[in-house]
Amino acid sequence: MRHLVYILVLFTILSCSGDDDTVLISSNLEGVWNLTNISGGFVGINKDFKKGIITWDFNEANKTVKITNKDLDNQYGLLSPGTYTYKMVKKEDKEELVINDMIISYFKRVTTSKFIIDEEPIDGFRYIFER
């Protein structure tokens, strides 16, 4: 009887994993995205950008994103200019963008030509990207 209890406990431990509900999915973000607005934060900023000033260029084939920033006064950027690895995962009922192992869990796909990274629930900024 004791062996049965050990087997059941071992089976329960091995079958429970916190990562089981995370699934790697296609990002469908291929190409250049323009940061068009940053708002929120503790000071409540609201700044628009012309297309081409701050861009995120996603390469689906090699899973990299190249961030370019031509606005030298921008101090609210999510990431510094450079090339990063990325992946898109689905966890429970929401999509998460993961850049260099940093989870951006407030990712919201609005349309095929617009997405939002919204950190306002944690007193951060709201970033709007458009094609």
SVG drawing of the C-alpha trace seen along z (x, -y; Angstrom):
<svg xmlns="http://www.w3.org/2000/svg" viewBox="-8 -66 30 68">
<polyline fill="none" stroke="black" stroke-width="0.4" points="0.0,0.0 2.8,-2.4 4.3,-1.8 1.0,-2.9 1.0,-6.1 4.6,-6.9 3.7,-6.2 0.7,-8.5 2.7,-11.3 5.5,-10.9 3.0,-11.0 1.3,-14.1 4.6,-16.0 5.8,-15.0 2.5,-15.9 2.2,-19.4 4.3,-22.0 3.8,-25.8 4.9,-26.0 2.3,-23.6 -0.1,-26.5 2.5,-28.4 2.5,-27.8 4.9,-29.3 2.8,-30.9 3.5,-32.7 3.8,-36.5 2.6,-37.7 4.6,-40.9 7.0,-40.6 8.2,-43.9 8.5,-47.5 6.3,-48.9 6.3,-52.6 6.0,-53.8 3.3,-56.5 2.4,-57.4 3.7,-57.0 1.3,-58.0 0.9,-57.4 3.5,-57.0 3.7,-58.7 3.9,-62.1 1.1,-61.5 2.9,-62.2 1.2,-61.9 3.7,-62.2 3.1,-61.5 5.8,-60.4 5.9,-60.7 6.3,-57.3 9.9,-56.4 11.2,-58.2 11.2,-55.1 10.8,-51.7 10.7,-48.1 11.6,-45.8 10.6,-42.2 12.3,-39.5 10.1,-36.3 12.7,-34.0 15.5,-34.6 13.3,-35.8 15.0,-39.1 13.7,-42.7 15.8,-45.7 14.9,-48.8 15.9,-52.2 15.4,-55.5 16.0,-58.8 14.6,-60.9 17.5,-61.7 15.3,-63.4 13.1,-60.3 13.7,-59.1 10.6,-56.9 11.6,-54.2 10.8,-50.6 14.1,-49.3 17.3,-51.0 18.2,-50.8 19.7,-47.5 18.9,-44.0 17.1,-41.6 15.7,-38.1 12.0,-37.7 9.2,-35.2 5.5,-35.3 3.8,-33.0 0.2,-32.4 -0.3,-32.0 -3.8,-31.2 -6.0,-33.6 -3.4,-36.3 -0.5,-36.9 2.9,-37.8 5.8,-39.3 9.1,-38.1 12.1,-40.2 15.6,-38.9 13.7,-36.8 11.9,-40.0 8.2,-39.2 6.0,-42.0 2.8,-40.7 0.6,-43.7 0.8,-43.1 -2.5,-43.7 -3.0,-43.1 -5.6,-45.7 -5.6,-45.0 -3.2,-43.6 -1.7,-47.0 -1.7,-48.1 -0.6,-46.7 -0.3,-48.2 2.2,-47.5 0.3,-48.7 2.2,-49.0 -0.3,-51.5 -1.7,-48.9 1.7,-49.0 2.1,-52.8 4.1,-52.4 3.6,-53.7 1.3,-52.8 3.1,-52.3 1.1,-52.3 2.7,-50.8 1.4,-51.1 2.5,-49.9"/>
</svg>
